[in-house]
Amino acid sequence: MLQIMIKIIVSLFLLMGAVWTLLPWNFGALNYAKTHNVFLATLAWLSWGLLLLAHLVLIYFVWFIGITYWWLMLLLLAHILFLVIFGRNVSTG
């Protein structure tokens, strides 16, 4: 019972991280793409897509394969790196 509750909580946090990736990080990548060249813009969009895909894969791993918390820390580090490199300007204007 406790393992199921932990899986639900971790899945909810991963789902919230995916929503965070969809909304603010999308605006960050969009604003970055507007002010940089095509290669860097493509790199921003690819890293945004991989970050979004990582959330979905980790939710699958939590429920069906099993996951160590190091993967969650790696995802948190990926969010921080995306913030530092691409997501500094998340304005909608």
Secondary structure, DSSP 8 states (H G I E B T S, - for coil): -HHHHHHHHHHHHHHHHHHHHHTHHHHHHHHHHHHS-HHHHHHHHHHHHHHHHHHHHHHHIIIII---HHHHHHHHHHHHHHHHHTTT-----
